Amino acid sequence: MQKNLLNVLFPNFCNGCDALLLKNESVICTKCLHQLPFTQHHQIESTEIDKKFYGLLPYESAASLLYFNKKGITQNLIHNLKYKNRQEVGTFLGNLYCNENEKNTILDKIDYIIPVPLHQKRLQERGYNQVLTFCKAIEENTKIETLEKVLIKTKNLKSVTDKTKENRLAQNKDVFSIQHPEKIEGKHLLLIDDVFTTGATIEACAREILKIKDTKISILTIAYSQS
Ligand SMILES: [Zn+2]
């Protein structure tokens, strides 16, 4: 079947603004592409993440690709990726990250990529971990392997959105654990999550990884929420 006809039968919509995509567009429209709110974290000496984690956590580098603004393009992209099975959004953003950061040397120092895991039950409900296609796109570009079975989530927490930060940190204790620690001993791991909000999830994951001998971590999230 011709591509044009396929487009008529199954039109593609922009994952950023829901506009109908043109023939030469995929995943997001040209207008959204030009409006993506990049953080430029890799060019900044002290990022918002650095300020949040200062004195709390030892890490090599921390960055988010995009700012997450309510009702903005990033929120739509993440929503489609997380809840609408639009996993191509993760691939698109992973490729974008590698292109945008071509000149930075952070990825050169990474041994493995570690996605923030979902609990087994949540994984079964959703059918996929929403950060995985993002991780795999970076793997494709850099040949840095993604380890999916090293960091696991052992407790399935209820939504904690209305709890205080202290509560969230306490709740996150013992939620994650490491399998096959020998695999990451002495390695520099890039921990990847979808949205950085309070940092509690990243911190809990990082603390588990850092218990393993001679590990180093860097942090990357698709989006940074200023709320
Ligand atoms: Zn759009």
Residues whose N, C-alpha, C, O or C-beta is under 5 A from the ligand:
A	BS01	ZN	C14 G16 C17 D18 A19 C29 C32
